[in-house]
Amino acid sequence: MSILKGKRILLIIGGGIAAYKSLDLIRRLRERGASVRAVMTAAAHQFVTPLSVGSLSGEKVNTDLFSLTDEADMGHIELSRSADMVVIAPATADLLAKMANGIADDLASTLLLATDKKVLAAPAMNLRMWLHPATQANIAVLQKRGVVLSGPDDGEMACGEYGPGRMSEPLAIVAAVEKVFAAGPTALPLPPGIGERPEKVSRGLAGKRVIVTSGPTHEPIDPVRYIANRSSGKQGHAIAAAAARAGADVVLVSGPVALADPPGVRTLHVETARDMLAAVSQSLPADIFISTAAVADWRVAATAQDKVKKTGEGAPVLTLVENPDILATVSRHHTLRPKLVVGFAAETADLIRHAKDKLARKGCDLIVANDVGTGTGVMGGDMNTVHIVDPAGVESWPQMNKENVAAKLVQLCAQRLVEAGK
Ligand SMILES: Cc1cc2nc3c(=O)[nH]c(=O)nc-3n(C[C@H](O)[C@H](O)[C@H](O)COP(=O)(O)O)c2cc1C
């Protein structure tokens, strides 16, 4: 049985002499069990008729981007997505140029820009058109983007010249299509996090006060150098913004980051762990404290007043001392402990075990554990995969963008406050 059985092919027919061969291509594809929906460019009408194309494909032929009836029947976006693969035969120099440059000025080129499926092109043109540096540059761009080519072949041209530019024979195109399907999925996913529908945030925190920490801390060595970490602040800032959308009065205590202050949030800018603790303490009382910041565990015992210079007597030794533990300090506050204290555990190994230890050690109510090991792209990236660890167990959330982690976490916090009757 052919791999093409049940596959839906969107066939774009460009305006070239070889368009007559696309009629045979339709037959060959259908013989193997594929269905073929054809789209013809305006120029293609000069070479084959929609009547022959439609008769052979057994489906409606689409040609006009702005047809009211076609758009109501199957919109151009749906048309470009409903297929399993897009085949352009013949692919004219013009269609290839439009595709390489993202031009979408008719139905065929618009579909090619809107599709989320693999595209196979069977170029067909005069050899000088094919060899022209413009066409060759377009081909290089398209191949780099993953467009698969079938042909062109060498041979006698309709115009009498001989050379490369003849469209592949229909059976060769069919074989190339089969090869694409055999190679794996033909759908091209969007980059991670893009196109993810935002999680809804209800006004569950109206009247509540929330303190969020975010970003790294910088621990000075001397006036020009410091110890830091790779935290970008994206997750913490997203949580502060989500809490504000949920109706809370939010204080964001942020270490040095390259992000704008979130709207609707009071942002306090700090540099060191000690500054951060002071800002958090001054912002209490609060209903919820979410400690997202990657606070430096250690600082240099004595910051040099002047820039440390090379002395020729070897490297200086930095003596480190422990920084205050902001999460534990807030969790164990005798009088002003927030009703809900949430910590983050960024680990590179033994994630859940470390998170459970941290939960007990710091006395917080839940820990959001995330793997920040090399290659995860979490530190500084837009995506996060987190596990919610509390005394009752572990709940793992699928990978999502940091905005959605924030929205879900804020919803969870609102729900926890209600459950605890707080
Ligand atoms: C008789 C004739 C044959 C043509 N054959 C080809 C061809 O094989 N390949 C090509 O790229 N252009 C060919 N063209 C030029 C295209 O039809 C022209 O560039 C047109 O704008 C392409 O439109 P389309 O890409 O929307 O189909 C031919 C033109 C004529 C008049």
The ligand as an ORCA input file, in Angstrom:
! r2SCAN-3c Opt
* xyz 0 1
  C       4.288     30.789    -23.324
  C       4.802     31.084    -21.949
  C       5.423     30.096    -21.256
  C       5.946     30.330    -19.976
  N       6.572     29.334    -19.308
  C       7.122     29.567    -18.095
  C       7.807     28.549    -17.401
  O       7.900     27.408    -17.833
  N       8.321     28.838    -16.214
  C       8.230     30.088    -15.673
  O       8.773     30.289    -14.579
  N       7.589     31.068    -16.296
  C       7.028     30.847    -17.505
  N       6.368     31.859    -18.160
  C       6.250     33.148    -17.521
  C       5.166     33.117    -16.449
  O       3.929     32.705    -17.000
  C       5.048     34.480    -15.799
  O       6.244     34.776    -15.117
  C       3.867     34.574    -14.856
  O       3.852     35.846    -14.264
  C       3.947     33.531    -13.772
  O       2.852     33.664    -12.898
  P       2.621     32.679    -11.691
  O       3.942     32.480    -11.042
  O       1.664     33.395    -10.815
  O       2.064     31.434    -12.227
  C       5.835     31.615    -19.422
  C       5.175     32.606    -20.148
  C       4.678     32.340    -21.375
  C       4.001     33.434    -22.164
*
